[in-house]
Amino acid sequence: MSASARHSPDGSPVEGPLFTAIVDPARVEGMRSIGFVEHRSVELEPHGTLWIGVRA
């Protein structure tokens, strides 16, 4: 199933703001493609970066 701007990656309907937190950089672009924008990035030394996205 493909995700759209009105559905989460698992296909669930989305109403209102939605947040996501990702450590795997390969998944960030997928979240951007369905409407998420970066809210904040936090360095998690030595584990990489936590990307926090929001979609209104």
PDB file of N, CA, C, O and CB in Angstrom:
ATOM      1  N   MET A   1       0.843  -1.175   0.000  1.00  0.00           N
ATOM      2  CA  MET A   1       0.000   0.000   0.000  1.00  0.00           C
ATOM      3  C   MET A   1       0.886   1.234   0.000  1.00  0.00           C
ATOM      4  O   MET A   1       1.847   1.299   0.767  1.00  0.00           O
ATOM      5  CB  MET A   1      -0.958   0.000   1.213  1.00  0.00           C
ATOM      6  N   SER A   2       0.589   2.200  -0.830  1.00  0.00           N
ATOM      7  CA  SER A   2       1.364   3.430  -0.836  1.00  0.00           C
ATOM      8  C   SER A   2       0.703   4.445   0.090  1.00  0.00           C
ATOM      9  O   SER A   2      -0.516   4.454   0.259  1.00  0.00           O
ATOM     10  CB  SER A   2       1.494   3.995  -2.272  1.00  0.00           C
ATOM     11  N   ALA A   3       1.523   5.289   0.677  1.00  0.00           N
ATOM     12  CA  ALA A   3       1.020   6.295   1.604  1.00  0.00           C
ATOM     13  C   ALA A   3       0.681   7.569   0.854  1.00  0.00           C
ATOM     14  O   ALA A   3       1.310   7.881  -0.157  1.00  0.00           O
ATOM     15  CB  ALA A   3       2.046   6.581   2.712  1.00  0.00           C
ATOM     16  N   SER A   4      -0.282   8.289   1.327  1.00  0.00           N
ATOM     17  CA  SER A   4      -0.630   9.573   0.738  1.00  0.00           C
ATOM     18  C   SER A   4      -0.584  10.627   1.830  1.00  0.00           C
ATOM     19  O   SER A   4      -0.348  10.306   2.995  1.00  0.00           O
ATOM     20  CB  SER A   4      -2.032   9.526   0.061  1.00  0.00           C
ATOM     21  N   ALA A   5      -0.807  11.876   1.466  1.00  0.00           N
ATOM     22  CA  ALA A   5      -0.756  12.975   2.428  1.00  0.00           C
ATOM     23  C   ALA A   5      -1.831  12.843   3.494  1.00  0.00           C
ATOM     24  O   ALA A   5      -1.723  13.484   4.539  1.00  0.00           O
ATOM     25  CB  ALA A   5      -0.902  14.306   1.714  1.00  0.00           C
ATOM     26  N   ARG A   6      -2.874  12.031   3.273  1.00  0.00           N
ATOM     27  CA  ARG A   6      -3.938  11.867   4.261  1.00  0.00           C
ATOM     28  C   ARG A   6      -3.822  10.554   5.040  1.00  0.00           C
ATOM     29  O   ARG A   6      -4.695  10.213   5.837  1.00  0.00           O
ATOM     30  CB  ARG A   6      -5.288  11.934   3.578  1.00  0.00           C
ATOM     31  N   HIS A   7      -2.720   9.819   4.793  1.00  0.00           N
ATOM     32  CA  HIS A   7      -2.532   8.535   5.468  1.00  0.00           C
ATOM     33  C   HIS A   7      -1.108   8.400   5.990  1.00  0.00           C
ATOM     34  O   HIS A   7      -0.163   8.919   5.395  1.00  0.00           O
ATOM     35  CB  HIS A   7      -2.859   7.376   4.520  1.00  0.00           C
ATOM     36  N   SER A   8      -0.970   7.706   7.093  1.00  0.00           N
ATOM     37  CA  SER A   8       0.353   7.419   7.635  1.00  0.00           C
ATOM     38  C   SER A   8       1.005   6.333   6.779  1.00  0.00           C
ATOM     39  O   SER A   8       0.340   5.738   5.932  1.00  0.00           O
ATOM     40  CB  SER A   8       0.267   6.977   9.133  1.00  0.00           C
ATOM     41  N   PRO A   9       2.302   6.066   6.988  1.00  0.00           N
ATOM     42  CA  PRO A   9       2.962   5.033   6.191  1.00  0.00           C
ATOM     43  C   PRO A   9       2.294   3.661   6.273  1.00  0.00           C
ATOM     44  O   PRO A   9       2.411   2.868   5.338  1.00  0.00           O
ATOM     45  CB  PRO A   9       4.383   4.909   6.625  1.00  0.00           C
ATOM     46  N   ASP A  10       1.596   3.367   7.373  1.00  0.00           N
ATOM     47  CA  ASP A  10       0.919   2.068   7.474  1.00  0.00           C
ATOM     48  C   ASP A  10      -0.497   2.101   6.910  1.00  0.00           C
ATOM     49  O   ASP A  10      -1.219   1.108   7.000  1.00  0.00           O
ATOM     50  CB  ASP A  10       0.874   1.617   8.920  1.00  0.00           C
ATOM     51  N   GLY A  11      -0.909   3.241   6.324  1.00  0.00           N
ATOM     52  CA  GLY A  11      -2.211   3.353   5.685  1.00  0.00           C
ATOM     53  C   GLY A  11      -3.324   3.862   6.581  1.00  0.00           C
ATOM     54  O   GLY A  11      -4.466   3.987   6.138  1.00  0.00           O
ATOM     55  N   SER A  12      -3.006   4.157   7.842  1.00  0.00           N
ATOM     56  CA  SER A  12      -4.028   4.661   8.761  1.00  0.00           C
ATOM     57  C   SER A  12      -4.400   6.095   8.416  1.00  0.00           C
ATOM     58  O   SER A  12      -3.526   6.872   8.031  1.00  0.00           O
ATOM     59  CB  SER A  12      -3.539   4.575  10.215  1.00  0.00           C
ATOM     60  N   PRO A  13      -5.679   6.472   8.544  1.00  0.00           N
ATOM     61  CA  PRO A  13      -6.082   7.853   8.284  1.00  0.00           C
ATOM     62  C   PRO A  13      -5.401   8.806   9.268  1.00  0.00           C
ATOM     63  O   PRO A  13      -5.159   8.453  10.422  1.00  0.00           O
ATOM     64  CB  PRO A  13      -7.616   7.994   8.376  1.00  0.00           C
ATOM     65  N   VAL A  14      -5.098  10.011   8.801  1.00  0.00           N
ATOM     66  CA  VAL A  14      -4.454  11.024   9.630  1.00  0.00           C
ATOM     67  C   VAL A  14      -5.399  12.208   9.779  1.00  0.00           C
ATOM     68  O   VAL A  14      -5.892  12.751   8.790  1.00  0.00           O
ATOM     69  CB  VAL A  14      -3.093  11.473   9.017  1.00  0.00           C
ATOM     70  N   GLU A  15      -5.644  12.599  11.014  1.00  0.00           N
ATOM     71  CA  GLU A  15      -6.439  13.795  11.291  1.00  0.00           C
ATOM     72  C   GLU A  15      -5.633  14.675  12.222  1.00  0.00           C
ATOM     73  O   GLU A  15      -5.262  14.238  13.311  1.00  0.00           O
ATOM     74  CB  GLU A  15      -7.833  13.438  11.915  1.00  0.00           C
ATOM     75  N   GLY A  16      -5.355  15.899  11.822  1.00  0.00           N
ATOM     76  CA  GLY A  16      -4.602  16.820  12.657  1.00  0.00           C
ATOM     77  C   GLY A  16      -3.106  16.591  12.567  1.00  0.00           C
ATOM     78  O   GLY A  16      -2.640  15.806  11.741  1.00  0.00           O
ATOM     79  N   PRO A  17      -2.341  17.287  13.431  1.00  0.00           N
ATOM     80  CA  PRO A  17      -0.876  17.171  13.385  1.00  0.00           C
ATOM     81  C   PRO A  17      -0.410  15.745  13.659  1.00  0.00           C
ATOM     82  O   PRO A  17      -1.047  14.999  14.403  1.00  0.00           O
ATOM     83  CB  PRO A  17      -0.240  18.122  14.398  1.00  0.00           C
ATOM     84  N   LEU A  18       0.688  15.391  13.056  1.00  0.00           N
ATOM     85  CA  LEU A  18       1.267  14.074  13.242  1.00  0.00           C
ATOM     86  C   LEU A  18       2.780  14.242  13.352  1.00  0.00           C
ATOM     87  O   LEU A  18       3.390  14.963  12.562  1.00  0.00           O
ATOM     88  CB  LEU A  18       0.881  13.107  12.072  1.00  0.00           C
ATOM     89  N   PHE A  19       3.377  13.577  14.329  1.00  0.00           N
ATOM     90  CA  PHE A  19       4.815  13.649  14.547  1.00  0.00           C
ATOM     91  C   PHE A  19       5.449  12.304  14.245  1.00  0.00           C
ATOM     92  O   PHE A  19       4.808  11.261  14.370  1.00  0.00           O
ATOM     93  CB  PHE A  19       5.131  14.083  15.989  1.00  0.00           C
ATOM     94  N   THR A  20       6.719  12.335  13.846  1.00  0.00           N
ATOM     95  CA  THR A  20       7.492  11.123  13.667  1.00  0.00           C
ATOM     96  C   THR A  20       8.904  11.379  14.152  1.00  0.00           C
ATOM     97  O   THR A  20       9.403  12.501  14.059  1.00  0.00           O
ATOM     98  CB  THR A  20       7.484  10.661  12.190  1.00  0.00           C
ATOM     99  N   ALA A  21       9.543  10.357  14.665  1.00  0.00           N
ATOM    100  CA  ALA A  21      10.934  10.437  15.097  1.00  0.00           C
ATOM    101  C   ALA A  21      11.670   9.257  14.471  1.00  0.00           C
ATOM    102  O   ALA A  21      11.274   8.103  14.640  1.00  0.00           O
ATOM    103  CB  ALA A  21      11.058  10.428  16.672  1.00  0.00           C
ATOM    104  N   ILE A  22      12.737   9.559  13.752  1.00  0.00           N
ATOM    105  CA  ILE A  22      13.447   8.547  12.971  1.00  0.00           C
ATOM    106  C   ILE A  22      14.943   8.639  13.249  1.00  0.00           C
ATOM    107  O   ILE A  22      15.507   9.732  13.300  1.00  0.00           O
ATOM    108  CB  ILE A  22      13.163   8.718  11.456  1.00  0.00           C
ATOM    109  N   VAL A  23      15.574   7.500  13.425  1.00  0.00           N
ATOM    110  CA  VAL A  23      17.026   7.449  13.570  1.00  0.00           C
ATOM    111  C   VAL A  23      17.669   7.007  12.247  1.00  0.00           C
ATOM    112  O   VAL A  23      18.803   7.391  11.960  1.00  0.00           O
ATOM    113  CB  VAL A  23      17.427   6.486  14.724  1.00  0.00           C
ATOM    114  N   ASP A  24      16.973   6.217  11.450  1.00  0.00           N
ATOM    115  CA  ASP A  24      17.488   5.701  10.181  1.00  0.00           C
ATOM    116  C   ASP A  24      17.384   6.773   9.099  1.00  0.00           C
ATOM    117  O   ASP A  24      16.278   7.088   8.660  1.00  0.00           O
ATOM    118  CB  ASP A  24      16.717   4.426   9.754  1.00  0.00           C
ATOM    119  N   PRO A  25      18.518   7.347   8.654  1.00  0.00           N
ATOM    120  CA  PRO A  25      18.471   8.413   7.648  1.00  0.00           C
ATOM    121  C   PRO A  25      17.820   7.986   6.334  1.00  0.00           C
ATOM    122  O   PRO A  25      17.309   8.833   5.601  1.00  0.00           O
ATOM    123  CB  PRO A  25      19.861   8.903   7.372  1.00  0.00           C
ATOM    124  N   ALA A  26      17.829   6.709   6.027  1.00  0.00           N
ATOM    125  CA  ALA A  26      17.225   6.234   4.784  1.00  0.00           C
ATOM    126  C   ALA A  26      15.703   6.421   4.788  1.00  0.00           C
ATOM    127  O   ALA A  26      15.097   6.485   3.718  1.00  0.00           O
ATOM    128  CB  ALA A  26      17.570   4.759   4.561  1.00  0.00           C
ATOM    129  N   ARG A  27      15.086   6.508   5.942  1.00  0.00           N
ATOM    130  CA  ARG A  27      13.633   6.658   6.031  1.00  0.00           C
ATOM    131  C   ARG A  27      13.167   8.119   6.015  1.00  0.00           C
ATOM    132  O   ARG A  27      11.984   8.388   5.805  1.00  0.00           O
ATOM    133  CB  ARG A  27      13.136   5.991   7.285  1.00  0.00           C
ATOM    134  N   VAL A  28      14.086   9.055   6.235  1.00  0.00           N
ATOM    135  CA  VAL A  28      13.709  10.467   6.286  1.00  0.00           C
ATOM    136  C   VAL A  28      13.088  10.923   4.964  1.00  0.00           C
ATOM    137  O   VAL A  28      12.051  11.586   4.968  1.00  0.00           O
ATOM    138  CB  VAL A  28      14.932  11.330   6.618  1.00  0.00           C
ATOM    139  N   GLU A  29      13.702  10.581   3.849  1.00  0.00           N
ATOM    140  CA  GLU A  29      13.177  11.018   2.543  1.00  0.00           C
ATOM    141  C   GLU A  29      11.776  10.476   2.304  1.00  0.00           C
ATOM    142  O   GLU A  29      10.940  11.167   1.723  1.00  0.00           O
ATOM    143  CB  GLU A  29      14.110  10.567   1.407  1.00  0.00           C
ATOM    144  N   GLY A  30      11.507   9.263   2.738  1.00  0.00           N
ATOM    145  CA  GLY A  30      10.163   8.704   2.613  1.00  0.00           C
ATOM    146  C   GLY A  30       9.142   9.503   3.408  1.00  0.00           C
ATOM    147  O   GLY A  30       8.020   9.711   2.946  1.00  0.00           O
ATOM    148  N   MET A  31       9.516   9.946   4.589  1.00  0.00           N
ATOM    149  CA  MET A  31       8.610  10.762   5.404  1.00  0.00           C
ATOM    150  C   MET A  31       8.377  12.129   4.754  1.00  0.00           C
ATOM    151  O   MET A  31       7.267  12.660   4.785  1.00  0.00           O
ATOM    152  CB  MET A  31       9.178  10.941   6.829  1.00  0.00           C
ATOM    153  N   ARG A  32       9.434  12.686   4.169  1.00  0.00           N
ATOM    154  CA  ARG A  32       9.274  13.969   3.468  1.00  0.00           C
ATOM    155  C   ARG A  32       8.340  13.823   2.268  1.00  0.00           C
ATOM    156  O   ARG A  32       7.575  14.737   1.958  1.00  0.00           O
ATOM    157  CB  ARG A  32      10.646  14.507   3.007  1.00  0.00           C
ATOM    158  N   SER A  33       8.401  12.683   1.597  1.00  0.00           N
ATOM    159  CA  SER A  33       7.584  12.495   0.398  1.00  0.00           C
ATOM    160  C   SER A  33       6.090  12.419   0.711  1.00  0.00           C
ATOM    161  O   SER A  33       5.263  12.612  -0.180  1.00  0.00           O
ATOM    162  CB  SER A  33       8.015  11.235  -0.326  1.00  0.00           C
ATOM    163  N   ILE A  34       5.738  12.141   1.968  1.00  0.00           N
ATOM    164  CA  ILE A  34       4.318  12.119   2.333  1.00  0.00           C
ATOM    165  C   ILE A  34       3.928  13.337   3.179  1.00  0.00           C
ATOM    166  O   ILE A  34       2.891  13.334   3.843  1.00  0.00           O
ATOM    167  CB  ILE A  34       3.992  10.832   3.096  1.00  0.00           C
ATOM    168  N   GLY A  35       4.765  14.370   3.148  1.00  0.00           N
ATOM    169  CA  GLY A  35       4.365  15.646   3.725  1.00  0.00           C
ATOM    170  C   GLY A  35       4.992  16.053   5.042  1.00  0.00           C
ATOM    171  O   GLY A  35       4.619  17.090   5.591  1.00  0.00           O
ATOM    172  N   PHE A  36       5.934  15.279   5.574  1.00  0.00           N
ATOM    173  CA  PHE A  36       6.592  15.686   6.811  1.00  0.00           C
ATOM    174  C   PHE A  36       7.677  16.709   6.526  1.00  0.00           C
ATOM    175  O   PHE A  36       8.338  16.656   5.488  1.00  0.00           O
ATOM    176  CB  PHE A  36       7.184  14.472   7.532  1.00  0.00           C
ATOM    177  N   VAL A  37       7.856  17.638   7.451  1.00  0.00           N
ATOM    178  CA  VAL A  37       8.954  18.590   7.393  1.00  0.00           C
ATOM    179  C   VAL A  37       9.729  18.466   8.700  1.00  0.00           C
ATOM    180  O   VAL A  37       9.185  18.057   9.726  1.00  0.00           O
ATOM    181  CB  VAL A  37       8.438  20.061   7.162  1.00  0.00           C
ATOM    182  N   GLU A  38      10.996  18.824   8.645  1.00  0.00           N
ATOM    183  CA  GLU A  38      11.831  18.707   9.838  1.00  0.00           C
ATOM    184  C   GLU A  38      11.408  19.710  10.898  1.00  0.00           C
ATOM    185  O   GLU A  38      11.296  20.907  10.637  1.00  0.00           O
ATOM    186  CB  GLU A  38      13.305  18.908   9.484  1.00  0.00           C
ATOM    187  N   HIS A  39      11.182  19.206  12.070  1.00  0.00           N
ATOM    188  CA  HIS A  39      10.906  20.058  13.229  1.00  0.00           C
ATOM    189  C   HIS A  39      12.209  20.310  13.985  1.00  0.00           C
ATOM    190  O   HIS A  39      12.491  21.426  14.419  1.00  0.00           O
ATOM    191  CB  HIS A  39       9.841  19.405  14.166  1.00  0.00           C
ATOM    192  N   ARG A  40      12.999  19.235  14.130  1.00  0.00           N
ATOM    193  CA  ARG A  40      14.264  19.340  14.843  1.00  0.00           C
ATOM    194  C   ARG A  40      15.100  18.099  14.581  1.00  0.00           C
ATOM    195  O   ARG A  40      14.561  17.023  14.321  1.00  0.00           O
ATOM    196  CB  ARG A  40      14.031  19.530  16.357  1.00  0.00           C
ATOM    197  N   SER A  41      16.407  18.248  14.648  1.00  0.00           N
ATOM    198  CA  SER A  41      17.341  17.123  14.608  1.00  0.00           C
ATOM    199  C   SER A  41      18.157  17.163  15.890  1.00  0.00           C
ATOM    200  O   SER A  41      18.580  18.228  16.341  1.00  0.00           O
ATOM    201  CB  SER A  41      18.269  17.180  13.334  1.00  0.00           C
ATOM    202  N   VAL A  42      18.372  15.988  16.471  1.00  0.00           N
ATOM    203  CA  VAL A  42      19.107  15.887  17.726  1.00  0.00           C
ATOM    204  C   VAL A  42      20.217  14.852  17.560  1.00  0.00           C
ATOM    205  O   VAL A  42      19.954  13.713  17.174  1.00  0.00           O
ATOM    206  CB  VAL A  42      18.156  15.506  18.907  1.00  0.00           C
ATOM    207  N   GLU A  43      21.444  15.243  17.848  1.00  0.00           N
ATOM    208  CA  GLU A  43      22.570  14.314  17.771  1.00  0.00           C
ATOM    209  C   GLU A  43      22.504  13.341  18.940  1.00  0.00           C
ATOM    210  O   GLU A  43      22.352  13.746  20.093  1.00  0.00           O
ATOM    211  CB  GLU A  43      23.922  15.076  17.768  1.00  0.00           C
ATOM    212  N   LEU A  44      22.621  12.053  18.630  1.00  0.00           N
ATOM    213  CA  LEU A  44      22.608  10.999  19.636  1.00  0.00           C
ATOM    214  C   LEU A  44      23.956  10.282  19.618  1.00  0.00           C
ATOM    215  O   LEU A  44      24.043   9.121  19.220  1.00  0.00           O
ATOM    216  CB  LEU A  44      21.440   9.996  19.384  1.00  0.00           C
ATOM    217  N   GLU A  45      24.980  10.962  20.040  1.00  0.00           N
ATOM    218  CA  GLU A  45      26.326  10.389  20.025  1.00  0.00           C
ATOM    219  C   GLU A  45      26.379   9.136  20.859  1.00  0.00           C
ATOM    220  O   GLU A  45      25.879   9.155  21.984  1.00  0.00           O
ATOM    221  CB  GLU A  45      27.352  11.396  20.532  1.00  0.00           C
ATOM    222  N   PRO A  46      26.931   8.082  20.403  1.00  0.00           N
ATOM    223  CA  PRO A  46      27.558   7.863  19.103  1.00  0.00           C
ATOM    224  C   PRO A  46      26.621   7.184  18.108  1.00  0.00           C
ATOM    225  O   PRO A  46      27.098   6.556  17.163  1.00  0.00           O
ATOM    226  CB  PRO A  46      28.807   7.032  19.269  1.00  0.00           C
ATOM    227  N   HIS A  47      25.324   7.288  18.285  1.00  0.00           N
ATOM    228  CA  HIS A  47      24.360   6.507  17.510  1.00  0.00           C
ATOM    229  C   HIS A  47      23.820   7.189  16.264  1.00  0.00           C
ATOM    230  O   HIS A  47      23.049   6.572  15.529  1.00  0.00           O
ATOM    231  CB  HIS A  47      23.229   6.150  18.373  1.00  0.00           C
ATOM    232  N   GLY A  48      24.185   8.419  15.999  1.00  0.00           N
ATOM    233  CA  GLY A  48      23.693   9.113  14.820  1.00  0.00           C
ATOM    234  C   GLY A  48      22.795  10.278  15.188  1.00  0.00           C
ATOM    235  O   GLY A  48      22.979  10.913  16.226  1.00  0.00           O
ATOM    236  N   THR A  49      21.823  10.556  14.333  1.00  0.00           N
ATOM    237  CA  THR A  49      20.939  11.711  14.501  1.00  0.00           C
ATOM    238  C   THR A  49      19.494  11.270  14.577  1.00  0.00           C
ATOM    239  O   THR A  49      19.044  10.440  13.787  1.00  0.00           O
ATOM    240  CB  THR A  49      21.124  12.708  13.356  1.00  0.00           C
ATOM    241  N   LEU A  50      18.773  11.826  15.528  1.00  0.00           N
ATOM    242  CA  LEU A  50      17.336  11.611  15.633  1.00  0.00           C
ATOM    243  C   LEU A  50      16.666  12.721  14.849  1.00  0.00           C
ATOM    244  O   LEU A  50      16.838  13.898  15.165  1.00  0.00           O
ATOM    245  CB  LEU A  50      16.852  11.587  17.130  1.00  0.00           C
ATOM    246  N   TRP A  51      15.898  12.353  13.823  1.00  0.00           N
ATOM    247  CA  TRP A  51      15.180  13.322  12.987  1.00  0.00           C
ATOM    248  C   TRP A  51      13.732  13.358  13.457  1.00  0.00           C
ATOM    249  O   TRP A  51      13.063  12.325  13.495  1.00  0.00           O
ATOM    250  CB  TRP A  51      15.271  12.951  11.455  1.00  0.00           C
ATOM    251  N   ILE A  52      13.251  14.537  13.813  1.00  0.00           N
ATOM    252  CA  ILE A  52      11.873  14.692  14.287  1.00  0.00           C
ATOM    253  C   ILE A  52      11.130  15.508  13.237  1.00  0.00           C
ATOM    254  O   ILE A  52      11.498  16.642  12.931  1.00  0.00           O
ATOM    255  CB  ILE A  52      11.813  15.388  15.711  1.00  0.00           C
ATOM    256  N   GLY A  53      10.081  14.906  12.694  1.00  0.00           N
ATOM    257  CA  GLY A  53       9.287  15.562  11.661  1.00  0.00           C
ATOM    258  C   GLY A  53       7.865  15.777  12.117  1.00  0.00           C
ATOM    259  O   GLY A  53       7.359  15.078  12.994  1.00  0.00           O
ATOM    260  N   VAL A  54       7.231  16.755  11.506  1.00  0.00           N
ATOM    261  CA  VAL A  54       5.838  17.069  11.819  1.00  0.00           C
ATOM    262  C   VAL A  54       5.086  17.293  10.515  1.00  0.00           C
ATOM    263  O   VAL A  54       5.641  17.778   9.529  1.00  0.00           O
ATOM    264  CB  VAL A  54       5.732  18.323  12.746  1.00  0.00           C
ATOM    265  N   ARG A  55       3.825  16.931  10.537  1.00  0.00           N
ATOM    266  CA  ARG A  55       2.945  17.189   9.394  1.00  0.00           C
ATOM    267  C   ARG A  55       1.657  17.765   9.958  1.00  0.00           C
ATOM    268  O   ARG A  55       1.048  17.191  10.860  1.00  0.00           O
ATOM    269  CB  ARG A  55       2.673  15.877   8.543  1.00  0.00           C
ATOM    270  N   ALA A  56       1.253  18.897   9.420  1.00  0.00           N
ATOM    271  CA  ALA A  56       0.033  19.554   9.911  1.00  0.00           C
ATOM    272  C   ALA A  56      -1.174  19.090   9.145  1.00  0.00           C
ATOM    273  O   ALA A  56      -2.288  19.535   9.419  1.00  0.00           O
ATOM    274  CB  ALA A  56       0.153  21.069   9.813  1.00  0.00           C
TER     275      ALA A  56
END
